[in-house]
Amino acid sequence: MLFRDRTDAGRRLAQYLGHYQDKNPLILAMPRGGVVVGFEIATSLKASLDVIVARKIGAPGMPEYGIGAVAPGGVLILDEDSIRLLEIPKEEIDLITEREREEMERRIRRYRQGRPMPKVQGQTVILVDDGIATGVTARAAIKAIQKQEPKWLALAVPVCAPDTARLLKAEVNDFICLATPADFRAISLWYDNFQQVSDEEVVNLLHRSWHGSSQEPKA
């Protein structure tokens, strides 16, 4: 399965989530790309859209290799096996973790613009991203949401690595994924257009969803 772009992926994913519409779900999207997917799902389900910001902790010198992740509420997940294998000192882990926490807080302020976090306790929540590879940031986001005691937590993504999909299914009430290709390799390979999403686009989509209009937020 190949998606034209994140908008296409969101619309196609929404077709498999229609049974959630009468549950008044809260869509929590993971910036940046997940917000584009989540916007289409929220629009289709006439649901509330918001963000949950989790940040991957990359290995020193190999930032794309995730050795952990941070999420709101003091959530920290570390891949101890990878850390031992790479012989990364605790002091260096602490330094990278603090840097990612600061970036997480910056993004939260940028995206939310003073808007309070939505109520999660007792709600049906659908966590959305544009794809999942190792799953470390998704696991951190799941843990952060679960700490707030939702009634039901679903994870919905267009594409996911097969091994990761098997692991994540056990951590949520429902897992909806359109494709788990055996030759996964990278999320970007399953999109015709996987260009980077800007902070400005994230803010614009959130503003449109929150205010029910196509107007862009004031600078």
PyMOL commands that set and color helices and strands:
alter all, ss='L'
color gray80, all
select helices_A, chain A and resi 6-14+18-23+33-45+80-86+90-112+136-146+162-169+187-190+199-211
alter helices_A, ss='H'
color red, helices_A
select strands_A, chain A and resi 26-29+48-51+55-59+62-71+75-78+124-128+152-159+174-179
alter strands_A, ss='S'
color yellow, strands_A
deselect
rebuild
show_as cartoon
